[in-house]
């Protein structure tokens, strides 16, 4: 499932290709995504010029010139964005549910085999209170995200660090991979209760989360299965994982013990029991 770095790298790639481009034609081949694609989707988007791309958690937000709505886009579990020039155009695949053609000839395709993705049009005036976005926690790369901010969020909670960092209402955009990597980088145990974290540890954790995310974005995210850049390239951050998927291999930090895998809320946690306290 794409996490924050994968979505951010898709956003950065899309910006380079479709910013200032005007939509000529929208074709919806399957409306039944996680939520149905609205019936006025095509007519509202055709003729609109892409003015800005943004990301909130794992959502992409496309803003248009002279439009009172945005396109809110979630890639779901396995969604892939493809941008092709007329020369590169191949026949549409079974799971290419939406195709957007620009006047320049560029075509954007959204392929989503499992159909957990979403494409919704949200009126600008409803954006700040739109339920999918308003319940999201802090953006980990925001300037206001700090150790003391994190301690406030952790206050009086009886959660483990792993569960708290995965909770999208506390911090948004982090998934299993980057939580495991950030906790190893911060040398904090995924089993620690958040109320035992002190100021220094919170500062170190925030730095570790941001460092892991920034490095992953530069690498184009992690490609374990489906993730691709809009130009078809894979992300490469998986080659630098320190703990994720490394069960039984030596810890690259202490070089003493093997990486452990345990289950927390039915999801694998990878960590070093010696480094991470
Ligand atoms: Zn270690």
Boltz pocket constraint, residues with backbone or C-beta under 6 A from the ligand:
constraints:
  - pocket:
      binder: B
      contacts: [[A, 251], [A, 252], [A, 253], [A, 254], [A, 255], [A, 256], [A, 257], [A, 272], [A, 273], [A, 274], [A, 275], [A, 276]]
      max_distance: 6.0
